[in-house]
Amino acid sequence: MGKYALNTWYPIAWSRDITNNLVARRIVETDVVLYRNSRNHVVAHKDMCPHRMLPLSMGRLRGDAIECGYHGMTFDCSGTCVRIPGQRLLNPPPKIDTYPTYEQMGLVWIWMGDPTMADPSLIFDLPQYHDANWSAVEGDALELDCHYLNLADNLCDPSHVSFVHLSTLGTPAGEDVPVRMEMQDGHLVTWRWINNSPAIPLFQKFGNFSGNVDRWHYYHYYAPSIAIIDFGSAPTGTGAQEGNRSDCIQIYACHFMTPVDENKTIDHWLHVKNFHADEATNRALSAEFRKAFQEDKLILEAIHKNEQKHVNHTPVKLALDASPIKMRRMVADMIATETAPSMVPSTV
């Protein structure tokens, strides 16, 4: 099994996809079954009956309890066995692992570590998502055949935009503009400004700019699996870099990553923008994002394949790698903290 931080909240599904039907998901190499109970709470269990190991997702719901599809062992929302057909309950009754869940920003979040540490106040929340002056549009659950930290590399790297996304999110004007990085309030920020340049194709379509713009990209990374990209443009010379955003287009592209295993990641993405639009415009904007993220998918999956082929290769390091290197250290530190002797229960 790979190494993952477990005492943290991960996104596992869109809220819209979890109903009173059984849904199978996989996260940090663990199979999970999800459903929504009669109180509208999302229940998450390990997807395996302790009897013959059939996935419980192949069973059925009996009220708020889940019945195994092989011999009918039934488990309540706490994971406790409440029925064994044909015999009395065992004493103590069998239990299955159950994971804390919470819903925020249209997503179901799950805690795979110590359940006593699962504090919902630790879940990321974007204030603009709830602001009536802004509008949020849910995107997709994009599957990528790569490790989630490779996607996180990409989402800590404004420089790739000028080469990978020339039809959507970038222009050649940014090729030689260096990036900067710093820690802010416990998360990593990587950014750059590209001033007095043409608007990116996305904003040429939706920004109504008549001339050059000053544009920014701030990549906010919250370990281990959240990236929020604040990007926008304003007419050149109107003071955007000094803080005047009264005449601009600004979007937060939100990426909530689910580490499925070492070879697969799911990127739950949405965008939050400082203007309202009709459904047709929102669909068109989402289509542009979908196109850009497919470009990333193509790149990242090709990289992952080469990593599997060339396991002894040592990559060349460039100045632009400073942020991804820091990102990986942040995750490594989280894992090291969890596995330190003080965090491991005593067996004495």
C-alpha positions as CSV (number, residue, x, y, z in Angstrom):
1,M,0.0,0.0,0.0
2,G,1.2,3.5,-0.8
3,K,1.7,6.2,1.9
4,Y,-1.1,8.6,2.5
5,A,-2.1,11.2,5.1
6,L,-5.2,9.7,6.8
7,N,-6.0,12.2,9.5
8,T,-7.5,14.7,7.0
9,W,-10.7,15.3,5.1
10,Y,-10.8,14.0,1.5
11,P,-13.5,14.6,-1.1
12,I,-15.0,11.3,-2.1
13,A,-18.1,12.1,-4.2
14,W,-20.4,14.9,-5.3
15,S,-23.3,15.3,-3.0
16,R,-25.6,15.1,-6.0
17,D,-24.4,11.5,-6.6
18,I,-25.2,10.0,-3.2
19,T,-28.8,9.0,-2.7
20,N,-30.6,6.2,-0.9
21,N,-28.9,3.7,-3.2
22,L,-25.6,2.0,-2.5
23,V,-22.6,3.6,-4.2
24,A,-19.1,2.1,-4.4
25,R,-16.0,4.3,-4.2
26,R,-12.3,3.8,-3.7
27,I,-10.0,6.1,-1.8
28,V,-6.5,5.7,-0.4
29,E,-6.6,2.1,-1.6
30,T,-9.7,1.4,0.5
31,D,-13.0,0.3,-1.0
32,V,-16.0,2.3,0.6
33,V,-19.7,1.9,0.2
34,L,-21.8,5.1,0.6
35,Y,-25.5,5.8,0.9
36,R,-27.8,8.5,2.3
37,N,-30.0,7.4,5.2
38,S,-33.5,8.6,6.2
39,R,-32.0,11.6,8.1
40,N,-30.2,12.7,4.9
41,H,-26.9,11.9,6.4
42,V,-24.2,10.2,4.2
43,V,-23.1,6.9,5.7
44,A,-19.8,5.4,4.7
45,H,-18.6,1.9,5.5
46,K,-15.7,-0.3,4.4
47,D,-17.1,-2.1,1.3
48,M,-16.6,-5.7,2.6
49,C,-18.8,-8.1,4.6
50,P,-16.7,-9.6,7.4
51,H,-18.2,-13.1,6.6
52,R,-17.2,-14.1,3.1
53,M,-15.8,-10.7,2.1
54,L,-18.4,-9.9,-0.6
55,P,-18.5,-6.1,-1.3
56,L,-21.5,-4.7,0.6
57,S,-22.2,-2.4,-2.4
58,M,-23.5,-5.6,-4.0
59,G,-26.1,-5.9,-1.3
60,R,-29.2,-3.8,-0.7
61,L,-30.6,-1.3,1.8
62,R,-33.2,-2.4,4.3
63,G,-34.3,0.9,5.7
64,D,-31.2,2.6,7.0
65,A,-29.3,-0.7,7.3
66,I,-27.2,-2.4,4.6
67,E,-27.8,-6.1,3.9
68,C,-25.1,-8.3,2.5
69,G,-26.1,-9.8,-0.8
70,Y,-24.6,-13.2,0.0
71,H,-26.1,-14.4,3.3
72,G,-28.0,-11.4,4.5
73,M,-25.9,-10.2,7.4
74,T,-27.2,-6.7,8.1
75,F,-25.3,-3.7,9.5
76,D,-26.7,-0.4,10.8
77,C,-25.4,3.1,10.3
78,S,-22.8,2.6,13.0
79,G,-21.4,-0.5,11.3
80,T,-22.8,-2.9,13.9
81,C,-24.3,-6.2,12.8
82,V,-28.0,-6.2,13.7
83,R,-29.2,-9.4,12.0
84,I,-27.8,-12.7,11.0
85,P,-30.5,-14.7,9.2
86,G,-31.1,-18.2,10.7
87,Q,-29.3,-17.6,14.0
88,R,-29.0,-15.4,17.0
89,L,-26.6,-12.4,16.9
90,L,-23.0,-13.2,17.9
91,N,-21.9,-11.7,21.2
92,P,-20.3,-9.2,20.7
93,P,-21.9,-8.5,17.3
94,P,-19.5,-8.2,14.3
95,K,-18.7,-4.6,13.2
96,I,-17.5,-3.1,10.0
97,D,-15.3,0.0,9.7
98,T,-17.4,3.2,9.4
99,Y,-15.9,6.5,8.4
100,P,-17.0,10.0,9.4
101,T,-18.5,12.1,6.6
102,Y,-19.6,15.7,6.1
103,E,-21.0,17.7,3.2
104,Q,-19.5,21.1,2.1
105,M,-19.3,23.0,-1.2
106,G,-21.4,20.4,-2.9
107,L,-19.1,17.5,-2.0
108,V,-19.1,14.6,0.4
109,W,-16.0,14.6,2.5
110,I,-14.6,11.5,4.3
111,W,-12.1,11.0,7.1
112,M,-10.1,7.8,6.7
113,G,-8.0,8.1,9.8
114,D,-8.6,8.3,13.6
115,P,-12.4,9.1,13.8
116,T,-12.0,10.9,17.1
117,M,-9.9,13.6,15.2
118,A,-12.6,14.2,12.5
119,D,-13.4,17.9,13.1
120,P,-15.7,19.2,10.3
121,S,-14.4,22.8,11.0
122,L,-11.1,21.6,9.4
123,I,-12.8,21.1,6.0
124,F,-11.8,23.7,3.4
125,D,-14.5,26.3,2.6
126,L,-14.3,29.2,0.1
127,P,-16.2,32.3,1.3
128,Q,-17.0,33.4,-2.3
129,Y,-18.9,30.1,-2.8
130,H,-21.5,31.3,-0.4
131,D,-21.5,35.0,-1.5
132,A,-24.6,36.2,-3.4
133,N,-22.4,38.4,-5.5
134,W,-20.6,35.4,-6.9
135,S,-21.8,32.3,-8.6
136,A,-20.7,28.7,-8.4
137,V,-20.9,26.1,-11.1
138,E,-20.2,22.4,-10.4
139,G,-18.0,20.6,-12.9
140,D,-17.1,16.9,-13.2
141,A,-15.3,14.1,-11.5
142,L,-12.4,13.8,-13.9
143,E,-10.5,10.5,-13.7
144,L,-6.8,10.6,-14.3
145,D,-4.5,7.6,-14.5
146,C,-1.8,9.1,-12.4
147,H,-0.7,9.6,-8.8
148,Y,-2.6,12.4,-7.1
149,L,0.7,14.2,-6.2
150,N,1.4,14.5,-9.9
151,L,-1.8,16.3,-10.3
152,A,-0.9,18.4,-7.3
153,D,2.4,19.3,-9.0
154,N,0.4,20.6,-11.9
155,L,-1.8,22.6,-9.6
156,C,1.2,24.3,-8.0
157,D,2.7,25.3,-11.3
158,P,1.4,28.5,-13.1
159,S,4.2,28.2,-15.7
160,H,2.8,25.2,-17.6
161,V,-0.2,27.3,-18.6
162,S,1.8,29.1,-21.3
163,F,2.6,25.8,-23.0
164,V,-0.3,23.4,-22.3
165,H,-3.3,25.7,-22.4
166,L,-2.7,28.1,-25.3
167,S,-6.3,27.6,-26.5
168,T,-7.9,28.3,-23.1
169,L,-6.0,29.5,-20.1
170,G,-2.6,30.8,-21.4
171,T,-0.8,32.9,-24.0
172,P,2.9,33.0,-25.1
173,A,3.2,36.3,-23.2
174,G,3.8,34.5,-20.0
175,E,6.5,32.1,-21.1
176,D,9.4,34.0,-19.5
177,V,7.6,35.5,-16.5
178,P,9.0,33.8,-13.4
179,V,6.8,32.5,-10.6
180,R,7.0,33.2,-6.9
181,M,5.9,31.2,-3.9
182,E,5.4,31.6,-0.1
183,M,3.6,30.0,2.8
184,Q,0.5,31.9,3.9
185,D,-1.5,30.7,6.9
186,G,-0.4,27.1,6.6
187,H,-0.9,26.7,2.9
188,L,1.3,27.2,-0.1
189,V,0.8,30.0,-2.6
190,T,2.4,30.2,-6.0
191,W,1.8,33.2,-8.2
192,R,2.7,35.5,-11.0
193,W,1.4,38.6,-12.8
194,I,1.6,39.1,-16.5
195,N,0.9,42.7,-17.2
196,N,0.0,44.6,-20.4
197,S,-0.6,41.5,-22.5
198,P,-3.5,40.1,-24.5
199,A,-6.3,38.4,-22.5
200,I,-6.2,34.6,-22.4
201,P,-8.6,32.9,-24.8
202,L,-11.1,32.1,-22.0
203,F,-11.3,35.8,-21.1
204,Q,-11.4,36.9,-24.7
205,K,-14.7,34.9,-24.9
206,F,-16.2,35.9,-21.6
207,G,-14.4,39.1,-20.4
208,N,-15.3,41.6,-23.2
209,F,-11.9,43.2,-23.1
210,S,-11.1,45.6,-25.9
211,G,-7.4,45.9,-25.2
212,N,-4.5,44.5,-23.2
213,V,-5.0,43.4,-19.6
214,D,-3.1,42.9,-16.4
215,R,-3.7,39.3,-15.3
216,W,-2.8,37.2,-12.3
217,H,-2.6,33.6,-11.3
218,Y,-2.5,32.6,-7.6
219,Y,-2.3,28.9,-7.0
220,H,-3.3,28.1,-3.4
221,Y,-2.5,24.6,-2.3
222,Y,-3.9,23.1,0.9
223,A,-2.2,19.8,1.8
224,P,-2.8,17.1,0.9
225,S,-5.4,17.3,-1.8
226,I,-6.9,20.7,-2.4
227,A,-5.9,23.4,-5.0
228,I,-7.7,26.7,-5.5
229,I,-6.6,28.7,-8.4
230,D,-7.5,32.4,-8.2
231,F,-7.0,33.9,-11.7
232,G,-8.4,37.0,-13.4
233,S,-7.8,40.0,-15.6
234,A,-8.4,43.7,-15.6
235,P,-7.8,46.4,-18.2
236,T,-4.1,47.4,-18.2
237,G,-3.3,50.2,-15.9
238,T,-6.4,50.2,-13.8
239,G,-4.6,49.2,-10.6
240,A,-5.5,45.5,-10.3
241,Q,-2.0,44.5,-9.0
242,E,-2.3,47.2,-6.3
243,G,-5.7,45.8,-5.2
244,N,-8.3,47.6,-7.3
245,R,-10.5,44.8,-8.7
246,S,-13.5,46.9,-9.4
247,D,-13.3,46.4,-13.1
248,C,-12.1,42.8,-13.6
249,I,-13.1,39.2,-14.3
250,Q,-12.1,36.9,-11.5
251,I,-12.6,33.1,-11.2
252,Y,-11.7,30.6,-8.6
253,A,-11.0,27.2,-10.2
254,C,-11.4,24.7,-7.4
255,H,-9.8,21.3,-7.5
256,F,-10.6,18.7,-4.8
257,M,-8.6,15.6,-5.4
258,T,-9.5,12.1,-4.4
259,P,-6.4,9.8,-4.2
260,V,-7.9,6.5,-5.4
261,D,-4.6,4.6,-5.3
262,E,-1.0,5.1,-6.6
263,N,-2.2,4.9,-10.2
264,K,-5.6,6.8,-10.2
265,T,-6.9,10.1,-9.1
266,I,-10.3,11.8,-9.3
267,D,-10.4,15.5,-9.7
268,H,-13.7,17.0,-8.5
269,W,-13.6,20.5,-10.0
270,L,-15.9,23.5,-9.9
271,H,-15.6,27.2,-10.6
272,V,-16.7,30.2,-8.7
273,K,-16.8,33.5,-10.5
274,N,-17.5,37.2,-9.7
275,F,-20.4,37.5,-12.1
276,H,-23.7,35.7,-12.8
277,A,-24.6,34.2,-16.1
278,D,-27.4,32.3,-17.8
279,E,-27.2,28.5,-18.1
280,A,-25.9,28.6,-21.7
281,T,-23.0,30.8,-20.7
282,N,-22.2,28.6,-17.7
283,R,-22.3,25.5,-19.9
284,A,-19.9,27.2,-22.4
285,L,-17.6,28.3,-19.6
286,S,-17.5,24.7,-18.1
287,A,-16.8,23.4,-21.6
288,E,-13.7,25.6,-21.8
289,F,-12.5,24.3,-18.4
290,R,-13.3,20.7,-19.4
291,K,-11.1,21.2,-22.5
292,A,-8.2,22.6,-20.4
293,F,-8.4,19.9,-17.8
294,Q,-8.4,17.2,-20.6
295,E,-5.2,18.8,-21.8
296,D,-3.7,18.4,-18.3
297,K,-5.0,14.8,-18.2
298,L,-3.2,13.9,-21.4
299,I,0.1,15.4,-20.1
300,L,-0.1,13.8,-16.6
301,E,-1.1,10.3,-17.8
302,A,1.8,10.3,-20.2
303,I,4.2,11.4,-17.4
304,H,2.8,8.6,-15.2
305,K,3.5,6.0,-17.8
306,N,7.0,7.1,-18.2
307,E,7.5,7.1,-14.5
308,Q,6.5,3.4,-14.4
309,K,8.9,2.6,-17.3
310,H,11.9,4.6,-16.0
311,V,11.8,4.1,-12.2
312,N,15.5,4.9,-11.8
313,H,15.4,8.2,-13.7
314,T,16.3,11.3,-11.6
315,P,14.4,14.3,-13.0
316,V,16.3,17.5,-13.8
317,K,15.2,20.2,-11.3
318,L,14.3,23.7,-12.5
319,A,13.6,26.9,-10.7
320,L,9.9,26.5,-11.4
321,D,10.0,23.2,-9.4
322,A,10.4,25.0,-6.1
323,S,6.7,25.0,-5.3
324,P,6.0,21.4,-6.3
325,I,9.0,20.3,-4.2
326,K,7.6,22.3,-1.2
327,M,4.2,20.8,-1.8
328,R,5.5,17.2,-1.6
329,R,7.4,18.0,1.6
330,M,4.2,19.3,3.2
331,V,2.5,16.0,2.4
332,A,5.5,13.9,3.6
333,D,5.5,15.9,6.8
334,M,1.8,15.1,7.4
335,I,2.5,11.4,6.8
336,A,5.6,11.4,9.1
337,T,3.6,13.1,11.9
338,E,0.9,10.5,11.7
339,T,3.4,7.6,11.7
340,A,5.7,9.0,14.5
341,P,6.0,6.8,17.6
342,S,3.8,9.1,19.6
343,M,1.0,8.7,17.1
344,V,1.2,4.9,17.1
345,P,-0.9,3.1,19.8
346,S,1.2,1.2,22.3
347,T,1.0,-2.6,22.2
348,V,2.4,-3.1,25.7
